[in-house]
Amino acid sequence: MQHGHPGIEIDTRLGVLTAVSVDIVEVSPAIPVEHTPISVTFSLTNNLKRPVSGTVQLSEATAFSRITNLAPRAVFNGTVQGRAPAAGPDVLLEIDFFDDEDLSSGEFPPPTASGTFRLAVSATYDLGIDSLMCKFRCSQIQPDSVIGGVLANVGDKPLGDPTDPTNTTGKQVNLGDVPTLQPIPLGIKFAAFTSLAGSSPPLDLAYTFTSQGGWDIVREILDVVSSAARGVLTIVYPQGSDAWKEIDQEVKKLHDQIYASCGRPVVVDHVGIPSDQLLALTSTTGVYSQQKEYIVPATQAYPCQTSDYFITFTITRTSFRP
């Protein structure tokens, strides 16, 4: 009888390969969140001609499963606890068996047998609208008085207020007179959400800020942006696209209602991010932040002028681990 890899015996007389084998039967929950506890049901078969003793564990183990004197040709069914691997739509999960007899072969011996299993692992995120900055205001003679509104959805599910989950109507802010070249913290936060890359619906973000406008105008513009832009899935929204032209035309219909001291929308946009891009954007540090610029040409004569505003938003993968 010859010995090859630990736990494998080659019977040279019969030409038969016999070994200890371990297989993953089930993972619970079926779609875990990355780095959260999971339970793995496994089956270990002793094809050797001697009893085996050892341990079964996951790579990120929180508990071991101990096997003692498993008889030749016998099967052991058990469970082991650990943590889910990093998020992805098709992640390889490995479970290892370490035979006590093989542990004497070195300080860090390889596993006697391994079983693998592919599963989908989701991630959790939250969204914040961080700040607004005015580089050039609408009016040359007075500060812009700015109010705004923000809506966020994952598919058809609105993201509410983390401090008030029943509020799913978006966020409204009254910034008053806005100085130039001074970022204004907005502190807008939305409730956390779970997303599975390639399967979950996209994150949709729609926002508008107007100078010298009213809440009714903000709501109308938000409705236009969120409905006209639904299904557009780009991170940096191409304002020259046909979809943007449709939004722009509808927004212009509202201009007449808010013309007052050069009042008009200064920021109008929709941002759509598919679930696989959410994962990719946060894969390095767990955080993706973007600043977007909005230049709106003057639509009236003096004292109106072309405005230039910036919005910064951040997506944080709260389940991320470096």
C-alpha positions, 0 to 999 in steps of 0.5 A: 500500500502506498500513501500519497496526499494526506488522507489518500491511500492508493491500493496498488494491487487493485488500482483503487483510489480511496480517501476521506471526502467532505461535501457541503450540503446546505448553507444557511441563510441561503443568501447571506450578507457578507461577513455575517454568521452562517451555518453549513451542513456537511457530509464527511465520508471515511473511505479509508481502512482505518478510523479517522478523527479530526475537525471540520471548519470554514475558512472564517470559522467561529466554531469547529465540528469535532469528529472522533473515531469515524469507522471505515466506510462510515458517513458523518453528517454535521454542521459548522459555523463561520462567517460568509465570505466577501460579497459577490454573485458567485462566491466560492465557499470552502470547508476543510477537514483536518485529520488528527494523524496528518497534523503531525506532518508539520506546523501548518499542514494542508487540509486532509480533504476539502469541499467547495460550494458556490453561493450568492453573498449580498452586501449592505449599503447606506446613502448620504447626500453630503453637501451643496456648494455654490460657485456662481449664484443665479443673481448678480445682486443678491444671494440665492435662497435655496430649497431642495428635495431628494428621493431615493429608491431601490427598485420600487422600494423607497428608502426612508429616514433611518430615524423614522422608517415610516417616512418614505416621501424623501427629504426636503431642506431649506438652506436659506441664503447660500454663500459662494465657495462654501460647502454647506453640509446637508446631512441627508441620510437614507435607511440602509439597504441590502443588495445582491450584485447582478440580481437586486434592482438598482439604486435610484437617486433623484434630487433638485434644488431651486433658487427662489422656489417653493416646495410645490415646485420642488415636488413637481420637478422631483416627480418629473425627474424620477418618473422620466429618468426611471430605468436610466442606469448610469453613474455620471448622468449623460446630460446630452442623452435623449432621456436627459432632454426629455427631463430638461424639456419638462423642467423648463415648463415649470420655469415660468412658475418660479421666475422671481429675482432670477429664480430657477432650478440650479441642480436637477438630476437623476443617478441610477446605479446597478447592483453590480456597479454598487459592489464594484465601486465599493470594492476597495475601501467600502466607500464611494463618494462623488461630486457632481457639477451643475452649470445652468445658463441664465434664462433672463437678462441682467441681473441674472447670470449663469449659475454653477453648483456642486453636489456631493453624495456618498455610498457606504458599504456598511458590511465591508471589511478591508 
